[in-house]
Amino acid sequence: MTVRPGSAVVKYLPEAMTLRQQRLFFAEVESCFNIDRPWIVLDCSRLRQIDRSAIHLLLCCLEEAMKRNGDVKLAAIPPESRALLEATGVDRILEVFDTAAEALDSFRRPRVGVFQT
């Protein structure tokens, strides 16, 4: 399911992230990258567990968005998975929010230290 409020898109990660599921998910998300400045929120509320291959998928999504001057933010990550993101340093690369609504709202707020014209 995809929700598109404004110019941001929310994508829900599947419950299980097998390699097959990761490929299917990335193929689904790829269509979101076909615009200039894609803003994507990856909602992890359904995700049971995150591992290194799932982290790689998240970073691939960020890379594709950044190629087009966009951004990817994470929402609703289970506590155990959040600990792994912190241990690997991924929480310093991808912004993490408690809810998808907070992540969506963050796209609407101006960034501190960014010049606004």
PESULHU-V531341 format. One record per residue. N is the residue number from 1. RES is the residue in one small letter. SS is DSSP state (2 for helix, 1 for strand, 0 for the rest). Layout:
N|RES|SS  N|RES|SS
//
This chain:
1|m|0  2|t|1  3|v|1  4|r|0  5|p|0  6|g|0  7|s|0  8|a|1  9|v|1  10|v|1  11|k|1  12|y|1  13|l|0  14|p|0  15|e|0  16|a|0  17|m|0  18|t|0  19|l|2  20|r|2  21|q|2  22|q|2  23|r|2  24|l|2  25|f|2  26|f|2  27|a|2  28|e|2  29|v|2  30|e|2  31|s|2  32|c|2  33|f|2  34|n|0  35|i|0  36|d|0  37|r|0  38|p|0  39|w|1  40|i|1  41|v|1  42|l|1  43|d|1  44|c|0  45|s|0  46|r|0  47|l|0  48|r|0  49|q|0  50|i|0  51|d|0  52|r|2  53|s|2  54|a|2  55|i|2  56|h|2  57|l|2  58|l|2  59|l|2  60|c|2  61|c|2  62|l|2  63|e|2  64|e|2  65|a|2  66|m|2  67|k|2  68|r|0  69|n|0  70|g|0  71|d|1  72|v|1  73|k|1  74|l|1  75|a|1  76|a|0  77|i|0  78|p|0  79|p|2  80|e|2  81|s|2  82|r|2  83|a|2  84|l|2  85|l|2  86|e|2  87|a|2  88|t|2  89|g|0  90|v|2  91|d|2  92|r|2  93|i|0  94|l|0  95|e|1  96|v|1  97|f|1  98|d|0  99|t|0  100|a|2  101|a|2  102|e|2  103|a|2  104|l|2  105|d|2  106|s|2  107|f|2  108|r|2  109|r|0  110|p|0  111|r|0  112|v|0  113|g|0  114|v|0  115|f|0  116|q|0  117|t|0
//
